[in-house]
Amino acid sequence: MDQPILIAEASEPLPRRAFYWWLAQVRHMLPPTIFFFIGFNLIVLTKALILREHDIQFTGFLTATLAALLVGKAVLITDSLPFMRRFDGAPLIQPILFKSLFYWLCVMLVRLVEQLVHFLADHGAFGDFPAYLADRFSWARFFSIQIWLMVLFLVYVTVHELDTLFGNGELYRLFFRWRSSEAKLSRRRRIRLLTRLNRLTEANSIEAISEKGAPHHHELVLILRELAAPPAGAQPKRS
């Protein structure tokens, strides 16, 4: 079954295959970029409101936008690393905490490197940077932003892991298309159908279920049709 698909993909022109690859990367990078663009600008807005009380003008929209792009790119790169999937079979809290902490440490390292670049740009010596961090650097402000970043990473990774767990755009339908009552009824209905399917396969052999005209085969077809049917209240797809 896979061989014709691979042949068809290989027959595609190279520019088209490159475009499809680029489009897949953009789709993977877009959700974290949008999320952190909003989150970082909320941090910037909070900081600006606090500084305004002291008549200090502050604007960081461009910095927040660039930071969101960097985080989106970092998520795209780190998600392809093998060790990022080491907790995929564990309880959900473990991959959430592991990935959030890893992203948080990466951003903290980048922020410290950014401070080093600014320090060197102001004609500071590399050997004086530790003393600058110990004496003049505002660690309270640094870690206040890091705390917000950890909250953002926890929220993002949790939503991402739930979306991966449910799959097939289930969270999108739950939040934007289904009413809560419809979602509960649909979920309960699918669980009951899957329970019936499990009991059917446990009580009967594959040969007995596969025999056309048999009662078990008829029940299997009915279960599959109900599972494939759209949930109550869902809009039918337009052709």
N, C-alpha and C positions, 0 to 999 in steps of 0.2 A: 504493500500500500504506500510506503514512503518513497519507493524508488521513482515513480512517475513525478511526484512532487519535487524531489531533488533535481531530476532532469529538467523539469520546467523552470525551476529557479536558476539552474546553471545556464539555461538558454536565454535568460533575460540579459539585455545589454548591461554593460558595466556601469554606465552613468545611472541607470534606473536602479540597479542593485545598491549602488552607493547612496542614492537618494533615500531609498527605503531604510537602509541602515541608519543614516543620519536622522530620519524621521523617528525611528524607534528610540534613538538616544534622546531626542528632544522630548518625546512623550514620557520617557522615564525621568528626565531631569525636571520637567515642568512642575509637577505637584510639589516637590520640596522647595523649589525656587519661589513659587507663589506663596506657599505657607510661610517661609522664613522672610520673604519680602514684607508681608503683613506684620509678622511678629517683630522683626527688627525695627520697623518703623514705629511700632507701638512703644518699643524701648526708647527710641530716639525722642518720640513725643513726650514720654514720661520724664525723660532727662531734661528736655527743653522747658517743660512746665516747672520743674523744681528749680532750675537755674534762673528762670525768669523772676522768681521771688528775690533773687540777689542782684537783679539788673544785669545778668550775664546773658548775652545773646549766644545762642547755640543752634546750629543747624547741621544735620547729618544725614539728609535724605539720600544724597549720592553715595555716602559711605555705606548706609544700610542696604541700598540697592546692589552695590558691588559685593557686599558681604553675602547677600542672599544668592547671588549668582555663584559665588565661590562655594557656598555650602551645597548648592544644587549640583555643582560639578563634583564636589567631594563625595556626595552621596552616590552619584553615578559611578565613580571610580571604586569606592570602598565596597559597594554592593557586589561588585564582580570578584572581590577577593575571597578565596576559599574559606578562610577562617571566620568570615562573617556568618557562615551558615553552620557553625559548630553546635549551636543550641536549637536548631530547627526542630528537632524531635523532642525537646524538653518542654516543660510547662511554659506557658506564654510569658510569664513574668521574667524568665531567664533571658530569652533573646531581647526582650524590651530593655531590660537593665543593661545588658552587655552592649548592645548597639548604641544606646543613649550615652553610656559612659565613654565609649570609644569615640563617637562623634564629638562629645564635649571636650575630651582631652585633645583631639586634633585641633579644634577651634582655639582652645587655650594656648596651644603651642604656636599656632599661626599668629595669635594676638601678641604673644611675647616676641616673636620674630619681627612683627610690625613695629613694636616699640624699639627693638634694636636698630632697625633701619632708620627710624626717626632720630634716634640718639646719634647714630653715625653721621646722618645728614646734618646734624647741628654741630659737626666738628668734634664730636666726642670720640675718645679712644676706646677700642674694643675691650681693653683690660679694665677700664673704669665702669663698664656696664653693670657688673655685680654690685658695686658700691652705689651706683645710681638707683638700682632696684631696691637696695636696702634702706637708703636714706631719703630719697626724693620721690620715688614712685608711689602713686596712690593705690595701694593694694585694696583698700576698702571699696573704691569705685570699680576697680578691676573685677573683684569677686562679686560685687552686686550685679554686674552685667552677666557674669558667668552663672550666677544662680538663675537668672531669667533664661539664659540659654539652655540650662539643664531642664527647666520646665518645658520650654519649647520642644526640645529633643524628645522628652518623655511623651508629650502629646502627639508629636508627629510619628514616632516609632510605634506607639500604641495603635494609632489609626491605621498605619501602614500594615502592621502585623495582622490586625483584624480583617482588613481588606484582603490580604493574602490568604488568610484562613478561610474566609467565606467564599472568595473568588467570584468570578463572573459578574462583577459589578453589583454584588448583593448590597453592600453598604450604600452605594449611590441610590439604588431603588428604595432602600429602607428610609433614607433621609429625604429624598427629593421626589419620589414617585408614589410610594405606598402610604396609605394612612396607617396609623399604628394598629388599629383593629384589624385591617386587612393583612398586615404583616404577621400578626400573631396567629390569625386563622390560617394563613398560608403555611407558616412554619409548622403549626400543629398538624395540618393536613399532610405535609410532606413527611413528617416523622412517622405518622401512622402508616402511610403507604410504604415507607422504607421498612418499617417493622413487619408489615404483611409480606413484603418481598423477601425479607430475611427468613421468616418462618416457612415460606413456600420453598425456598432453596434448601433449607435444612431438612424438611420433611420429605422431599422428593429428589430423585436423581436428575441429572441434567438431561439424560435420554428421555425420561418420562415427561419433563417439562417441554422439551423440544418437539415432541410428537404433536403434529398439527391435528386439531379436532379433539384432543384430549382435554378434560376439564382443567387440568393444571396449566396447560398451555393457554387456554382461554383466559384464565385468571391472571396469568403473567402479562398477556397483552393488555388487559384492562388496567392493571397497575401501571404499566409503562405509559399508556395513553394518559392516565390521570397525572402522572409525574411530568409529562411533557406539556400538559395543558397550562395556559397562562393563569396566574392567580386571579382570584375574583376582583373585579374592578380595574384590572390592568387594561391599558389601551391596546387594541390589536395593532400589529405591525402593518404599516402601509407598504404595498408592493411597489 
